[in-house]
Amino acid sequence: MKTIEAQVINNTLLKLSQPIPLPKLSKVIITVLPVEGDERDVWLQASAERLNYAYGDDEPEYTPNMIKEPNPEFKL
């Protein structure tokens, strides 16, 4: 499988970034990717919200004496 970028000229025409060595009238499958900012922004916002929840003001302060089973591989 080979991945090649293409520019959309109109809703039925694509301009490939490089030639594809295929016989004329070959069939290809095209996967349309989301616009860079759309999906990425949603994931970044969701990640930030979860971090704020995990490390928010309501999160208690944990001390070493609260650890029930220490990790012997952890080094300060």
C-alpha positions as CSV (number, residue, x, y, z in Angstrom):
1,M,0.0,0.0,0.0
2,K,1.2,3.5,-0.8
3,T,0.1,6.8,0.7
4,I,0.0,9.9,-1.6
5,E,-1.4,13.3,-0.7
6,A,-3.8,15.0,-3.0
7,Q,-5.2,18.5,-3.3
8,V,-9.0,18.8,-3.8
9,I,-9.6,20.8,-7.0
10,N,-13.4,20.4,-6.9
11,N,-15.8,17.7,-5.6
12,T,-14.9,15.3,-8.4
13,L,-11.2,16.2,-9.1
14,L,-8.1,15.6,-7.1
15,K,-4.6,16.7,-8.0
16,L,-2.0,14.2,-6.8
17,S,1.3,15.3,-5.2
18,Q,3.1,12.7,-7.3
19,P,2.2,10.2,-10.1
20,I,0.8,6.8,-9.2
21,P,2.3,4.0,-11.2
22,L,-1.0,2.2,-12.0
23,P,-2.6,1.1,-15.2
24,K,-5.2,3.3,-16.7
25,L,-8.7,2.8,-15.3
26,S,-7.3,1.1,-12.1
27,K,-9.5,1.4,-9.1
28,V,-8.2,3.1,-5.9
29,I,-9.7,3.6,-2.4
30,I,-9.5,7.2,-1.0
31,T,-9.6,7.9,2.7
32,V,-10.7,11.4,3.6
33,L,-8.9,12.6,6.7
34,P,-10.4,15.2,9.0
35,V,-9.1,18.8,8.8
36,E,-6.0,19.0,11.0
37,G,-7.5,21.4,13.6
38,D,-10.9,19.9,14.0
39,E,-10.3,16.5,15.6
40,R,-7.0,17.4,17.1
41,D,-8.5,20.4,18.9
42,V,-11.3,18.2,20.3
43,W,-8.7,15.7,21.7
44,L,-6.5,18.5,23.2
45,Q,-9.5,20.1,24.9
46,A,-10.7,16.7,26.3
47,S,-7.1,15.9,27.5
48,A,-6.8,19.3,29.2
49,E,-10.2,18.9,31.0
50,R,-9.2,15.5,32.3
51,L,-5.8,16.8,33.5
52,N,-7.6,19.7,35.3
53,Y,-10.0,17.2,36.9
54,A,-7.1,14.9,38.0
55,Y,-4.9,17.7,39.3
56,G,-7.6,20.3,40.3
57,D,-7.9,22.2,43.6
58,D,-10.2,19.4,45.0
59,E,-7.5,16.8,44.6
60,P,-6.0,15.8,48.1
61,E,-2.3,16.1,48.7
62,Y,-0.8,12.6,49.0
63,T,2.1,12.0,51.4
64,P,4.6,9.1,51.4
65,N,3.0,7.6,54.5
66,M,-0.2,7.1,52.6
67,I,1.5,4.6,50.2
68,K,0.3,1.0,51.0
69,E,2.7,-0.8,48.7
70,P,5.8,1.1,47.5
71,N,7.2,0.5,44.0
72,P,10.7,-0.8,44.6
73,E,11.8,0.5,41.1
74,F,10.9,4.1,41.9
75,K,13.8,6.4,42.4
76,L,13.6,10.0,43.6
